[in-house]
Amino acid sequence: MAAFEVLLVGLAAGRLDRGFVDSPFGPYRTTLAARTAEAAALLTARAFDAVLLDEGADDAAAFCAATTASSGPALCAVVAEADAGALAAWLGRGAQDVVAAADLGKSNLGRRLRAAIERKRLADQARTTWATDLATGLPHRRQLVEHLSHLLALREREPAPMAVLALRIEGFETTQSRLGPQAADALRRKIAVRLRAAVRASDVVAALDDSSYGVLLGSILHAADGQKVAAKLAQLLMEPFSIGGTGVAVAVAIGVGLYPEDGDQPDALLRKAISAALDQPAQGRVGMANFLESGARPLDAANDE
């Protein structure tokens, strides 16, 4: 049986259980990366089945979210203390499992990693069962990567700049707590409609996950055009939405990945955009609260019906 390829990020192989490589749930073959930038380059150049990430690695949180945002390897976040807060935070960034530092030397590490690999495989399979994201009606992230791959192949013959935008949206949890889960789903659909109407028919708008979207600008004249479109979309999304007659506001952070400046591989460009979106604060609401919750006047919501 072929070995599972595991990338260790900021994590020395000597910390793992001695029987890990030859585990009956493997076997496993490990590759070391001291920094997340080195790990990102390796993920672009080679296929890995799983990533073990030490939370002490540089930019560990952003790397985790960017790596799990597209179909690819399972990711286990290694934390010093696997308390409830750390567990929720890492799972929220897309990790399939959280392994306490003390668990690295235990004999069940191979089983846990194999379980994470299978969970990721099933999750990717479920996302691609349907042609579109059922919550929004948009293409899902695998389709976005496929569109991007096709355009990059064309660029080898006809070089031209293009951009990938990742939009991180805050406000779904607030909407769900105030108005219920159906309202949060309605908000997701309304955001999709507003994005789709704001770009060209040739551009691709996709749902990356429950709280983020991707936009592929297949043709731009200048690199600065990607940032201009990002600013336009942010401004549009900061206009309130009408959900069941109630005004709802969201906050937006947008990252941009440019071809060819930021890479010539689909996953690398998408990771660049997602990392950029994670590195900046979302704009559009008063802190983490909806305007109504902050005691301001009721919002005049846009009509997106």
Number of C-alpha atoms within 10 A of each C-alpha: 5 8 14 19 19 22 24 22 28 21 20 13 16 9 12 19 17 14 15 24 19 13 17 12 18 18 17 20 16 18 15 17 20 14 16 20 14 12 22 19 12 16 18 17 11 8 13 19 22 24 27 24 27 22 20 14 17 15 14 18 21 18 23 25 21 24 27 18 20 21 18 20 22 27 29 25 29 26 20 14 14 17 11 8 9 16 18 13 13 23 17 12 19 20 25 24 21 25 22 16 17 14 16 19 15 13 15 15 19 23 15 17 27 21 16 23 23 15 15 23 16 12 12 16 12 10 17 17 9 11 13 18 20 13 14 20 15 22 20 24 25 21 19 24 21 12 16 25 16 12 18 22 13 12 16 10 8 10 12 17 20 24 28 27 27 29 26 24 23 22 20 23 13 18 22 15 11 14 15 13 14 12 20 22 16 19 24 21 18 20 19 20 17 15 20 17 11 14 17 11 9 10 15 21 27 27 27 24 17 15 14 20 24 28 23 25 22 19 15 14 10 12 16 11 17 23 18 11 19 20 13 12 18 21 13 14 19 16 18 21 25 21 21 10 10 16 19 30 28 26 23 23 23 28 24 27 27 23 21 17 12 16 15 18 17 22 22 20 25 31 27 22 24 32 24 21 24 20 14 13 13 20 18 23 19 15 12 16 16 23 20 15 13 12 9 10 9 12 17 15 16 13 12 14 8
